[in-house]
Amino acid sequence: MTHELYLEMFSYQIGTPSYYRNFKVYPLISKSPEKRFPFETLRSIASDAPVRVSEIDSSGTVSRVKIKNRSRKDILIPIGQSIIGAKQNRMVIESALIKKRSTAKIPVKCTEAGRWALLSEHFSPDHTDAPFFLLRSVNRLKRAGTESGYLKYRLQQDIWRQIEIEREHKRAYSPTGALKALVDKVKREEQEMNITLPERLQNQEGVIISKDGYILAMQIFRNSDIYAHHHEASIRSLCITGNAPLPEERIKIEDWYWVLASGWRYCKKAINKGNLHIFSADGYSGEVLEYDNRLIHATFTYA
């Protein structure tokens, strides 16, 4: 991680919080909103754009999907992105920047244990991304600093188990065990109970989710136009916590910057994959994706 990237992570100010269910949502406001990076996401790009997410071949592989980007811009695929369709629904477990006019394969996990049948040629983004409790499981594996086959297998089993537990708790029936049934139920509850999500603010590029004065999660998109397309999905997904308890190593909301600062401090223990930096610090785990030595996306949860 470069010094320039480290400084970029501190170019935010925290705004006045709003309430969503029993959480506080703090907006992260950019101090330099004039900066824009030339990338899009699956949500922000036009529906007729030449970008396609599909199974890697006709047989398909549970742990990988293929992205063909024939557009004139790079495409950011953030961790937690839920994609539905093809042979089974998936969640992205590692952020990636797909260069313009290129093809790549990215790591995913299944979020629909009971289906392996082609519904559509291509995936589409769901309205809500992977919930907090699934991101936390993925970050726990990264915090262990290993990608052994056994732990990957355990992670997939853990994801299916947690989805089943939360679906039963919410009484969100799905014939294929799909995570989508759970997030759809949460969205229906919002409508029935007249629950509104906090409004997006000018120059807002991220959010911090807090409970009882302590940080649960943080997400940043270093582009307010891109963040606008992810605002609701970020808040809703990060607030579906399941039965996750508060961490033993907790950081108070007023010290939010220490999540990032500590990540830098322990950077030597990080897993660096090109422009992706995966690290843990002070009980929190997450990743930072950079572009030309500048932060473009970051996600953290307590470990």
ZIDAHU-V461384 format. One record per residue. N is the residue number from 1. RES is the residue in one letter. PSI is psi in whole degrees, -180 to 180 (NA if undefined). Layout:
n res psi
N RES PSI
N RES PSI
This chain:
n res psi
1 M 129
2 T 164
3 H -37
4 E -41
5 L -41
6 Y -47
7 L -36
8 E -32
9 M -13
10 F 16
11 S 35
12 Y 154
13 Q 147
14 I 135
15 G -178
16 T 133
17 P 157
18 S 165
19 Y 140
20 Y 115
21 R -125
22 N 31
23 F 156
24 K 135
25 V 115
26 Y 125
27 P 143
28 L 116
29 I 131
30 S 137
31 K -10
32 S 65
33 P -11
34 E -17
35 K 133
36 R 141
37 F 140
38 P 67
39 F 162
40 E 175
41 T 172
42 L -31
43 R -32
44 S -23
45 I 150
46 A 145
47 S -25
48 D 10
49 A 150
50 P 60
51 V 126
52 R 135
53 V 126
54 S 174
55 E 155
56 I -25
57 D -173
58 S -27
59 S -37
60 G 154
61 T 129
62 V -39
63 S 2
64 R 146
65 V 162
66 K 139
67 I 123
68 K 116
69 N 99
70 R 14
71 S 180
72 R 7
73 K 155
74 D 152
75 I 122
76 L 124
77 I 100
78 P 153
79 I 140
80 G -11
81 Q 122
82 S 129
83 I 136
84 I 149
85 G -152
86 A -133
87 K -22
88 Q 152
89 N 148
90 R 169
91 M 139
92 V 133
93 I 2
94 E 120
95 S 148
96 A 149
97 L 112
98 I 115
99 K 153
100 K 143
101 R 49
102 S 169
103 T 140
104 A 159
105 K 133
106 I 152
107 P 137
108 V 169
109 K 151
110 C 136
111 T 25
112 E 82
113 A -24
114 G 17
115 R 135
116 W 72
117 A 138
118 L 118
119 L -29
120 S 157
121 E -31
122 H 156
123 F 158
124 S 153
125 P 139
126 D 163
127 H -19
128 T 139
129 D -174
130 A 131
131 P 164
132 F -45
133 F -26
134 L -39
135 L -39
136 R -39
137 S -43
138 V -45
139 N -30
140 R -42
141 L -42
142 K -37
143 R -31
144 A -18
145 G 29
146 T 155
147 E 40
148 S 153
149 G -37
150 Y -45
151 L -34
152 K -41
153 Y -45
154 R -38
155 L -45
156 Q -42
157 Q -39
158 D -41
159 I -47
160 W -42
161 R -45
162 Q -39
163 I -44
164 E -45
165 I -47
166 E -33
167 R -44
168 E -39
169 H -40
170 K -4
171 R 47
172 A 90
173 Y 140
174 S 125
175 P -20
176 T 10
177 G 33
178 A 137
179 L -33
180 K -34
181 A -37
182 L -49
183 V -31
184 D -38
185 K -41
186 V -41
187 K -37
188 R -38
189 E -40
190 E -44
191 Q -43
192 E -36
193 M 5
194 N 43
195 I 126
196 T 146
197 L 150
198 P 142
199 E 148
200 R 137
201 L 162
202 Q 135
203 N 16
204 Q 134
205 E 3
206 G 179
207 V 154
208 I 130
209 I 127
210 S 148
211 K 132
212 D 32
213 G 3
214 Y 148
215 I 131
216 L -43
217 A 162
218 M 143
219 Q 137
220 I 135
221 F 118
222 R 57
223 N 112
224 S -31
225 D -41
226 I -44
227 Y -34
228 A -34
229 H -13
230 H -1
231 H -58
232 E -43
233 A -39
234 S -49
235 I -49
236 R -46
237 S -40
238 L -16
239 C -3
240 I 85
241 T -12
242 G -139
243 N 23
244 A 125
245 P 166
246 L 148
247 P 155
248 E -41
249 E 100
250 R 145
251 I 128
252 K 153
253 I -34
254 E -14
255 D 30
256 W -34
257 Y -20
258 W -22
259 V -45
260 L -43
261 A -42
262 S -35
263 G -41
264 W -41
265 R -38
266 Y 23
267 C -29
268 K -21
269 K 2
270 A 160
271 I 115
272 N 123
273 K 81
274 G -115
275 N 9
276 L 127
277 H 119
278 I 124
279 F 170
280 S 153
281 A 135
282 D 41
283 G 3
284 Y 148
285 S 151
286 G -161
287 E 156
288 V 130
289 L 131
290 E 160
291 Y 116
292 D 45
293 N 23
294 R 141
295 L 131
296 I -23
297 H 143
298 A 141
299 T 135
300 F 144
301 T 159
302 Y 147
303 A NA
